[in-house]
């Protein structure tokens, strides 16, 4: 009888993407996925360490698994991801019933490590660096019509609040030709939407072009595989090594069958005019830009090491909106960064109001050990002050979101159907090209719209976090035939 596995994910899209690869590796070992932890023979917790409560989530889950392990001694438990990369041996000290601890750079070793632990007992393996991209590993995708594609791992920025460079390592770009080849394979299998993933997608390829300049001339085919045809056509004549993200957007958007291209996350300091032009010129690239502001005070932005001012941020945002009609813009915001004054926060409110975001992810600052900001404890903002500021920020964000959503009432939107609404199964849910959640009634008396179908919907109502509407017509049926078992590099 085949062993059963469950992968539980905490954190961002990068973690979700890694979990698809972990699931693919375990499936390749002959294991079968299950939805309930009680039915699993192997449980993998893929962790995040960005927020303060990440530790609580992990050890809460491990406490439940300890009780389960007592009744089922053969159950194997593995912990991977960013928190494992950071805490390492501490996990097995606090939870000795964990069999395997592995980091962000050896996701591809999970099956081997589980086999070893059966023979040798609990083990930990953490690599400091790897050039193996998650997308090169077998995958068991959650959605057959949409896929994440890693274009870059690591980060070379030094934001004071962020632990990602410590747990994900230096920035390494995946070869241009390899990314396009994966997207072509996905399109052939019926995927219609891809999301390009990186910690700072705008700087994608800068390390590649730097390396090519240092190495000197190589074969045209080799250069094209690494940096794309535009780089070869230019002969590397640009005055300095440049990012390749604009080229990549155009190439991915031109793959037959790919109707939507998204990307996350760009860094405002690296948002260049060529990327904005590529967004405008490539029909498949969706009219949505996630541009993390974090704070509106120049003093706080400098303390965060963000590399831009509020004025510069708003200028780049305005340039993107001029170039891309009907652009939706979302952002990330941190409240209570160490030393944030009332004046600093008022400036954030002013910039957020001026930006008129479609939505925002708002976070209360949480110190992460190993970051520069965690050592600023003498400047931590009192909790009651942070809570009051957080509530005020939410009002400003939701006011602009509701206004922008109300402005869409009466428009007809293309929606990629995701399936029945979780709150009302009689309604369908999907995403517009602007990445807005839309709820609408299914066609009256017609065939059901399957997940992955494209339909037009007339917007009839608006709320801060979603749209409501009525079905107009079917644009395209799903192209996928089955879940995609692998994504070769």
Secondary structure by P-SEA (a helix, b strand, c coil): ccccbbbbbcccaaaaaaaaaaaaaaaaabbbbbcccccccbbbbbccccccaaaaaaaaaaaaaaaaaaacccbbbbbbcccccccccccccccccccbbbccccccaaaaaaaaaaccccbbbbbccccccccccccccccccbbbbbcccccccccccccccccccccccccaaaaaaaaaaaaaacccbbbbbcccccccaaaaaaaaaaaccccaaaaaacccaaaaaacccccccccaaaaaaaaaaacccccbbbbcccccccccaaaaaaaaaccccccccccccccccaaaaaaacccccaaaaaaaaaaaaaaccbbbbbbbbbcccccccaaaaaaaaaaaaaacccccccccccccccccccccccccccaaaaaaaaaaaaaaaaaaaaaaaaaaccbbbbbcccccccccccccccccccbbbbbbbcccccccccccbbbbbbbcccccccccccccccccccccccccccccc
